[in-house]
Amino acid sequence: MPTDHVGPTTNHLPASLFLQEPQIHESAQGPRVTPAAGRTAPTPRPVPGPRSAATPRPGRPGPGPARPTPPAQRAHPAPVPAPAAPKSAPGRPENRSAPQLQLVPAPAGGALDAAEEAVDLLLDSGRAPGDILVLTTGEQHPWAAHELSFGEAAYWAQQDAGDDVFFADATAVDRAKPRPVVVVAVNGDAGGTVARALPVARDRAAALLIVCGDPQTINSALGAGV
């Protein structure tokens, strides 16, 4: 029986008759701008965006590690100036109590001897010679008269040295420097010397004032009840 032929096989068709899938080529959207002859197309500049703090500027080093915050300083109160101390009267030491007062009754003629005996007792009790000042309201002590013969400068320099008992006339009591013990021999009262000298002698005595003489004259100079 004859064989039915459906049609020619594809094996004998030329290759050009096969369907080819179209290829899609990517291209930039929009019209292309062709640069003019002789000009170079400008390079597109990047759009500047926000710069972070960690991004250093060109040519400058980046910031180093953060420094620790220094501790807050404590507030110190302003110093309050101390109140000025009140000025004391010249010749009187500041903030001291009144000296102890001892009265040795003696006539005017024997007041100097009584004062010397008082000095001897003070030295025997342990008082240093430089702690004692002796004032006379009448005739000067022989030691003072002798030392003044060499000049007042040398005489008063011995008071400044403070090495020994110092004898002075009561009329120069303002020049005498304070000492722990002052002994006054009331051996005269010419021109009211006692009334003027005893109050100053009390100021010069830091611890003890010994007055040798007539009690009535002494009381009138220092006040009743002495």
PAZAPA-4460 file (N, C-alpha, C; in steps of 0.05 Angstrom, whole numbers, plus 32768, in hexadecimal, padded with zeros to 4 digits):
% residues 226
    n_x    n_y    n_z   ca_x   ca_y   ca_z    c_x    c_y    c_z   seq   type   mol
   8011   7FE9   8000   8000   8000   8000   8012   8018   8000     1      M     A
   8008   802B   7FF1   8018   8043   7FF0   8018   8052   800A     2      P     A
   802E   805E   8012   8030   806D   802C   8028   808A   8027     3      T     A
   8017   8094   803B   800E   80B0   8039   8024   80C2   8042     4      D     A
   802A   80D7   8033   803E   80EB   803B   8030   8103   8045     5      H     A
   8034   810A   805D   8028   8122   8069   8034   813B   805D     6      V     A
   804B   813D   805B   8059   8155   8050   8076   8152   8053     7      G     A
   8083   8164   8049   80A0   8164   804B   80A9   8167   8067     8      P     A
   80BE   815A   806F   80C9   815D   808B   80D8   8176   808D     9      T     A
   80DA   817F   80A5   80E9   8198   80AB   8107   8195   80A9    10      T     A
   8110   817C   80A7   812C   8179   80A5   8137   8183   808B    11      N     A
   8126   8186   8078   8130   8190   805F   812B   81AD   805A    12      H     A
   8120   81BC   806F   811B   81D9   806C   8134   81E8   8071    13      L     A
   8137   81FE   8062   814F   820F   8066   814F   821B   8082    14      P     A
   8168   8221   808D   816B   822C   80A8   8160   8248   80AB    15      A     A
   815F   8257   8094   8156   8272   8096   8139   8274   809B    16      S     A
   812A   825E   8097   810D   825F   809C   8106   825C   80B9    17      L     A
   811A   8255   80CA   8113   8252   80E7   810E   826D   80F3    18      F     A
   80FB   826F   8104   80F4   8289   8111   8109   828F   8126    19      L     A
   8113   82A7   8125   8127   82B0   8139   811A   82C3   814D    20      Q     A
   8120   82BE   8167   8115   82CF   817C   8122   82EB   817B    21      E     A
   8112   82FF   817A   811E   831A   8179   812E   8321   8192    22      P     A
   8146   832E   818F   8157   8335   81A6   8151   8352   81AE    23      Q     A
   814F   8357   81C8   8149   8372   81D3   8163   837E   81DC    24      I     A
   816B   8394   81D1   8183   83A2   81D9   817C   83B9   81EC    25      H     A
   818A   83BA   8204   8185   83D0   8217   8191   83EA   820C    26      E     A
   8183   83FE   8210   818C   8419   8208   8182   842D   821C    27      S     A
   8190   8444   8220   8188   8459   8232   816F   8465   8228    28      A     A
   815D   846A   823A   8144   8477   8233   8149   8494   822C    29      Q     A
   8138   849F   821B   813A   84BB   8214   814D   84BF   81FD    30      G     A
   814B   84D6   81F2   815C   84DC   81DB   8179   84DF   81E3    31      P     A
   818A   84D6   81D2   81A7   84D9   81D7   81B0   84F3   81CC    32      R     A
   81C2   84FF   81DC   81CD   8519   81D3   81E9   8513   81C9    33      V     A
   81ED   851A   81B1   8207   8516   81A5   8218   852F   81AA    34      T     A
   822E   852D   81B7   823E   8546   81BC   8248   8552   81A2    35      P     A
   8249   856B   81A3   8253   8579   818B   8270   8573   8186    36      A     A
   8276   8576   816E   8292   8570   8166   82A5   8582   8174    37      A     A
   82BA   8577   817F   82CF   8587   818C   82C9   858B   81AA    38      G     A
   82B2   8584   81B4   82AC   8587   81D1   82AC   856C   81DE    39      R     A
   82B5   856C   81F6   82B5   8554   8206   829D   8554   8218    40      T     A
   8290   853E   8218   8278   853C   8229   827F   8540   8246    41      A     A
   8271   8551   8254   8278   8556   8271   8272   853E   8281    42      P     A
   8284   853A   8294   8281   8523   82A7   826B   852A   82BB    43      T     A
   8258   8519   82BE   8242   8520   82D1   824D   8522   82ED    44      P     A
   8246   8537   82FC   824F   853C   8317   823C   852E   832A    45      R     A
   8247   8522   833E   8236   8515   8352   8226   852A   8362    46      P     A
   820E   8523   8367   81FD   8535   8377   8205   8534   8394    47      V     A
   820D   854B   83A0   8215   854A   83BC   81FE   8542   83CE    48      P     A
   8204   8530   83DF   81F0   8528   83F3   81F8   8531   840E    49      G     A
   81E8   852B   8422   81EF   8533   843D   8209   8526   8447    50      P     A
   821B   8536   8453   8235   852C   845C   8232   8524   8479    51      R     A
   8239   850C   847F   8238   8504   849B   8250   850F   84AB    52      S     A
   824C   850F   84C5   8262   851A   84D6   827B   8509   84D5    53      A     A
   8277   84EF   84CF   828E   84DD   84CE   829E   84DF   84B4    54      A     A
   8292   84EC   84A0   82A0   84ED   8486   82B2   8505   8485    55      T     A
   82CC   8502   8484   82DE   8519   8484   82DD   8528   846A    56      P     A
   82E4   8541   846C   82E6   8551   8453   82FF   8549   8444    57      R     A
   82FE   854C   842A   8316   8546   841A   832E   8556   8423    58      P     A
   8345   8549   8427   835D   8557   842F   8360   855C   844D    59      G     A
   834C   8554   845D   834E   8558   847A   834B   853D   8488    60      R     A
   835A   8539   849D   8358   8520   84AB   833D   851E   84B9    61      P     A
   8334   8506   84BC   831A   8502   84CA   831D   8507   84E7    62      G     A
   8308   850C   84F5   8309   8512   8512   8312   84F9   8521    63      P     A
   8322   84FE   8535   832C   84E8   8546   8317   84DE   8559    64      G     A
   831F   84CC   856A   830B   84C2   857D   8301   84D8   8590    65      P     A
   82E8   84D5   8597   82DC   84EA   85A8   82E9   84EB   85C3    66      A     A
   82F0   8503   85CB   82FD   8507   85E5   82E8   8505   85FC    67      R     A
   82F0   84FA   8612   82DD   84F9   8628   82D7   8515   8633    68      P     A
   82BF   8519   863B   82B7   8533   8645   82C3   8537   8661    69      T     A
   82D2   854E   8664   82DE   8552   867E   82CA   8554   8694    70      P     A
   82D0   854A   86AC   82BD   854C   86C2   82B7   8568   86C9    71      P     A
   829F   856D   86D1   8297   8588   86D8   82A5   8591   86F2    72      A     A
   82AF   85A9   86F2   82BD   85B3   8709   82A9   85BA   871F    73      Q     A
   82B2   85B4   8737   82A1   85BB   874E   82A3   85D9   8753    74      R     A
   828C   85E4   8759   828C   8600   875F   8297   8605   877B    75      A     A
   82AC   8615   877D   82B7   861B   8797   82AC   8635   87A1    76      H     A
   82A3   8636   87BA   8299   8650   87C4   82AF   8665   87C6    77      P     A
   82A7   867D   87BF   82BA   8693   87C0   82C4   8697   87DD    78      A     A
   82DE   869B   87E0   82E8   869F   87FC   82DD   86B8   8808    79      P     A
   82D3   86B5   8820   82C8   86CC   882E   82DF   86DA   883E    80      V     A
   82E4   86F3   8838   82FA   8700   8847   82F4   8702   8864    81      P     A
   8309   86FD   8874   8306   86FE   8891   8302   871B   8899    82      A     A
   82F1   8720   88AD   82ED   873B   88B6   8307   8746   88C2    83      P     A
   830C   875F   88BC   8324   876C   88C6   8323   876F   88E4    84      A     A
   8339   8768   88F1   833A   876A   890E   833A   8787   8917    85      A     A
   832C   878D   892C   832B   87A9   8935   8347   87B2   893F    86      P     A
   834D   87CA   8939   8367   87D5   8941   8367   87DA   895F    87      K     A
   837C   87D2   896C   837E   87D6   8988   838E   87EF   898E    88      S     A
   838C   87F9   89A6   839A   8811   89AD   83B8   880B   89AC    89      A     A
   83C8   881F   89A3   83E5   881A   89A1   83F0   8814   89BC    90      P     A
   8402   8800   89BD   840F   87F8   89D5   8402   87E2   89E4    91      G     A
   83E8   87DC   89DE   83DA   87C6   89EC   83D7   87AE   89DA    92      R     A
   83E1   8797   89E3   83DE   877F   89D3   83C0   8778   89CF    93      P     A
   83BA   876C   89B7   839F   8766   89B0   8395   874D   89BF    94      E     A
   837B   874E   89C7   836D   8737   89D2   837C   872B   89EA    95      N     A
   8382   873B   89FE   838F   8730   8A16   8380   873A   8A2E    96      R     A
   8380   872A   8A43   8373   8732   8A5C   8384   8745   8A6C    97      S     A
   8378   8752   8A7F   8387   8765   8A90   839B   8756   8AA0    98      A     A
   83B3   8762   8AA5   83C7   8754   8AB5   83C0   8752   8AD3    99      P     A
   83CC   873F   8AE0   83C8   873D   8AFD   83D7   8754   8B0A   100      Q     A
   83CA   875F   8B1E   83D5   8777   8B2C   83DD   8770   8B48   101      L     A
   83F6   8777   8B50   83FF   8773   8B6B   8409   878E   8B76   102      Q     A
   8401   8794   8B8E   8409   87AD   8B9B   841B   87A7   8BB2   103      L     A
   8433   87B3   8BB2   8446   87B0   8BC8   8449   87CB   8BD6   104      V     A
   843D   87CE   8BEE   843E   87E7   8BFD   845B   87EE   8C05   105      P     A
   8462   8807   8BFF   847D   8810   8C06   847D   882E   8C04   106      A     A
   848E   883B   8C16   8490   8858   8C14   849F   8860   8BFB   107      P     A
   849E   8879   8BF3   84AB   8882   8BDB   84C9   887C   8BDC   108      A     A
   84D5   8880   8BF4   84F2   887B   8BF6   84F9   885E   8BF4   109      G     A
   84E7   884C   8BF9   84EE   882F   8BF9   84E0   8820   8BE1   110      G     A
   84D3   882F   8BCF   84C5   8822   8BB9   84D9   8814   8BA5   111      A     A
   84F0   8821   8BA1   8503   8815   8B8F   850F   87FB   8B9A   112      L     A
   8514   87FB   8BB4   851E   87E2   8BC0   8509   87CC   8BBF   113      D     A
   84F0   87D3   8BC3   84DB   87C0   8BC2   84D8   87B5   8BA5   114      A     A
   84DC   87C6   8B91   84DA   87BD   8B75   84F1   87A9   8B6F   115      A     A
   8509   87AF   8B79   8520   879D   8B74   851B   8782   8B82   116      E     A
   8510   8782   8B9A   8509   8769   8BA7   84F5   8759   8B97   117      E     A
   84E1   8767   8B8C   84CD   8759   8B7C   84D9   874D   8B63   118      A     A
   84ED   875A   8B57   84FB   874F   8B40   850A   8736   8B48   119      V     A
   8518   8737   8B5F   8527   871F   8B68   8514   8707   8B6C   120      D     A
   84FD   870C   8B78   84EA   86F6   8B7C   84E0   86EB   8B61   121      L     A
   84DC   86FC   8B4E   84D3   86F3   8B33   84E8   86E1   8B26   122      L     A
   8501   86EA   8B28   8517   86DA   8B1C   851A   86BF   8B2A   123      L     A
   8517   86C0   8B45   8519   86A7   8B54   8502   8693   8B4D   124      D     A
   84EC   869E   8B46   84D5   868D   8B3F   84D6   8682   8B23   125      S     A
   84EA   868A   8B14   84EE   867F   8AF9   84E8   8692   8AE2   126      G     A
   84E1   86AB   8AE8   84DC   86BF   8AD3   84F7   86C5   8AC5   127      R     A
   84F5   86C7   8AAB   850D   86CF   8A9B   8513   86ED   8A9F   128      A     A
   852C   86F5   8AA0   8532   8712   8AA4   8526   8723   8A8E   129      P     A
   8525   8718   8A75   8519   8728   8A5F   84FC   872C   8A61   130      G     A
   84EE   871F   8A74   84D1   8722   8A77   84CA   8739   8A89   131      D     A
   84DD   8747   8A95   84D8   875A   8AAA   84E0   8776   8AA1   132      I     A
   84CD   8789   8AA6   84D2   87A6   8AA1   84CD   87B4   8ABB   133      L     A
   84E0   87C5   8AC3   84DE   87D5   8ADC   84DD   87F2   8AD5   134      V     A
   84C9   8800   8AE0   84C5   881C   8ADC   84C7   882B   8AF7   135      L     A
   84D3   8842   8AF6   84D6   8853   8B0E   84C8   886E   8B09   136      T     A
   84B8   8877   8B1C   84AA   8890   8B18   84BA   88A8   8B23   137      T     A
   84CE   88A3   8B32   84DF   88B9   8B3D   84FB   88B6   8B33   138      G     A
   850E   88B3   8B46   852A   88B1   8B3E   852F   8897   8B2E   139      E     A
   8540   8899   8B1A   8545   8882   8B09   8554   886C   8B17   140      Q     A
   8551   8854   8B0E   8560   883E   8B19   857D   8842   8B11   141      H     A
   8590   883B   8B23   85AD   883F   8B1D   85B5   8831   8B03   142      P     A
   85AA   881A   8AFC   85B2   880D   8AE4   85AA   881D   8ACB   143      W     A
   8591   8829   8ACB   8588   8839   8AB5   8599   8852   8AB2   144      A     A
   85A0   885F   8AC8   85B0   8877   8AC7   85CC   8871   8ABB   145      A     A
   85D7   8859   8AC3   85F1   8852   8AB9   85F0   884C   8A9B   146      H     A
   85DC   883D   8A92   85DB   8836   8A76   85D5   884E   8A64   147      E     A
   85C5   8861   8A6E   85C0   8879   8A5E   85D8   888A   8A5A   148      L     A
   85EC   8886   8A6A   8605   8896   8A67   8614   888E   8A4D   149      S     A
   860D   8877   8A42   8619   886F   8A29   8608   8876   8A10   150      F     A
   85F3   8885   8A15   85E2   888E   89FF   85C7   887F   89FF   151      G     A
   85B3   888D   89F6   8598   8881   89F6   8595   886A   89E2   152      E     A
   85A4   886C   89CB   85A1   8857   89B7   85AA   883C   89C3   153      A     A
   85C1   883C   89D0   85CB   8823   89DC   85B9   881A   89F3   154      A     A
   85AE   882E   8A01   859C   8827   8A18   8583   8819   8A0E   155      Y     A
   8575   8825   89FB   855B   8819   89F2   8560   8800   89E1   156      W     A
   8578   87FD   89D7   857E   87E4   89C8   857D   87CC   89DA   157      A     A
   8584   87D0   89F4   8582   87BA   8A07   8566   87B1   8A0C   158      Q     A
   8553   87C4   8A0A   8537   87BC   8A0D   852F   87AB   89F5   159      Q     A
   8538   87B2   89DD   8531   87A3   89C5   853D   8787   89C6   160      D     A
   8554   8784   89D2   8561   876A   89D4   8551   8758   89E6   161      A     A
   8546   8762   89FC   8535   8752   8A0D   8544   873C   8A1C   162      G     A
   855D   8740   8A22   856D   872B   8A2F   856E   872E   8A4D   163      D     A
   8566   8746   8A58   8569   874A   8A75   8552   875C   8A7E   164      D     A
   8551   875F   8A99   853E   8771   8AA5   8544   878E   8A9B   165      V     A
   852F   879C   8A93   8533   87B7   8A88   8526   87CB   8A9B   166      F     A
   8536   87E0   8AA2   852E   87F5   8AB4   852A   880F   8AA4   167      F     A
   8514   881D   8AA9   850E   8835   8A9A   8500   8849   8AAC   168      A     A
   8501   8862   8AA4   84F3   8877   8AB2   84D6   8877   8AAA   169      D     A
   84C4   887B   8ABC   84A7   887A   8AB6   849F   8890   8AA2   170      A     A
   84AE   88A5   8AA0   84A7   88BA   8A8D   84AB   88B0   8A70   171      T     A
   84BB   889A   8A6D   84BF   888F   8A52   84B0   8875   8A4F   172      A     A
   849A   8872   8A5E   848B   8859   8A5D   847F   8854   8A41   173      V     A
   8479   886A   8A33   846E   8866   8A18   8481   8859   8A05   174      D     A
   849B   885C   8A0B   84B0   8850   89FA   84B6   8833   8A02   175      R     A
   84AD   882B   8A1A   84B3   8810   8A24   84A1   87FC   8A15   176      A     A
   84AD   87E5   8A10   849E   87D0   8A02   8491   87BD   8A16   177      K     A
   847A   87B1   8A0E   846D   879F   8A21   847E   8787   8A28   178      P     A
   847B   877E   8A41   8488   8766   8A4C   8475   8757   8A5E   179      R     A
   847A   873E   8A62   8467   872F   8A73   8463   873B   8A8F   180      P     A
   8478   8746   8A9B   8476   8751   8AB6   8481   876D   8AB6   181      V     A
   8472   877F   8AC2   847B   879B   8AC6   847A   87A1   8AE4   182      V     A
   8490   87AC   8AEE   8493   87B4   8B0A   8496   87D2   8B0A   183      V     A
   8486   87DF   8B1A   8487   87FC   8B1C   848F   8804   8B39   184      V     A
   84A3   8814   8B3A   84AC   881F   8B54   84A2   883C   8B56   185      A     A
   848E   8840   8B67   8483   885C   8B6B   8495   886A   8B7F   186      V     A
   84AC   8873   8B76   84BF   8880   8B87   84BF   889E   8B84   187      N     A
   84AA   88A9   8B78   84A7   88C6   8B75   848E   88CB   8B64   188      G     A
   8484   88E4   8B66   846C   88EB   8B57   846D   8908   8B4E   189      D     A
   8483   890F   8B41   8486   892A   8B38   8475   892F   8B20   190      A     A
   8463   8943   8B22   8453   894B   8B0B   843E   8936   8B03   191      G     A
   8435   8926   8B16   8420   8912   8B10   842A   88FC   8AFE   192      G     A
   8444   88F4   8B02   844F   88DF   8AF1   8441   88C4   8AF6   193      T     A
   843A   88BF   8B10   842D   88A5   8B16   8413   88A2   8B08   194      V     A
   8402   88B7   8B08   83E8   88B5   8AFB   83EA   88B0   8ADD   195      A     A
   83FF   88BB   8AD1   8402   88B7   8AB4   8410   889C   8AAE   196      R     A
   8422   8893   8ABF   8432   887C   8AB8   8425   8861   8ABF   197      A     A
   8416   8860   8AD5   840B   8846   8ADD   83F7   883A   8AC9   198      L     A
   83E4   884A   8ABE   83D2   883E   8AAA   83E2   8833   8A92   199      P     A
   83F7   8841   8A89   8406   8837   8A72   8416   881E   8A7A   200      V     A
   8421   881E   8A93   842F   8807   8A9C   841D   87EE   8A9D   201      A     A
   8404   87F2   8AA4   83F1   87DB   8AA4   83ED   87D1   8A88   202      R     A
   83ED   87E2   8A75   83EB   87D9   8A59   8404   87CA   8A50   203      D     A
   841B   87D1   8A5A   8434   87C4   8A52   8437   87A8   8A5F   204      R     A
   8429   87A3   8A75   842C   878A   8A83   841A   8775   8A76   205      A     A
   8426   875F   8A6C   8416   874B   8A5E   8409   8737   8A72   206      A     A
   8416   8733   8A89   840C   871F   8A9C   840A   872A   8AB9   207      A     A
   841E   873A   8AC1   841F   8742   8ADD   842A   875E   8AE0   208      L     A
   841C   876E   8AF1   8424   878A   8AF7   8428   878B   8B15   209      L     A
   8441   8793   8B1D   8448   8796   8B39   844E   87B3   8B3E   210      I     A
   8440   87BF   8B52   8444   87DC   8B58   844D   87DE   8B75   211      V     A
   8464   87EA   8B78   846F   87EE   8B93   846E   880C   8B9A   212      C     A
   8460   8812   8BB0   845F   882E   8BB8   8448   8833   8BCB   213      G     A
   8440   884C   8BCD   842B   8854   8BDF   8410   884B   8BD4   214      D     A
   8400   883B   8BE4   83E7   8831   8BDA   83D4   8846   8BD1   215      P     A
   83D3   885D   8BE1   83C0   8872   8BDA   83C6   887E   8BBF   216      Q     A
   83E0   8883   8BBA   83E8   888E   8BA0   83E2   887B   8B89   217      T     A
   83E6   8862   8B8E   83E2   884E   8B79   83C4   884B   8B74   218      I     A
   83B3   884B   8B89   8396   8849   8B86   838B   8860   8B76   219      N     A
   8395   8878   8B7B   838B   888F   8B6D   8392   888E   8B50   220      S     A
   83A8   8881   8B49   83B1   8880   8B2D   83A3   8869   8B1E   221      A     A
   839F   8853   8B2B   8393   883C   8B1E   8376   8838   8B24   222      L     A
   836C   8845   8B39   8350   8842   8B40   834E   8835   8B5C   223      G     A
   8337   883B   8B69   8333   8831   8B84   8331   8812   8B84   224      A     A
   8338   8806   8B9A   8336   87E9   8B9D   834D   87DA   8B91   225      G     A
   8363   87E7   8B8B   837A   87D8   8B80   8389   87CA   8B97   226      V     A
***
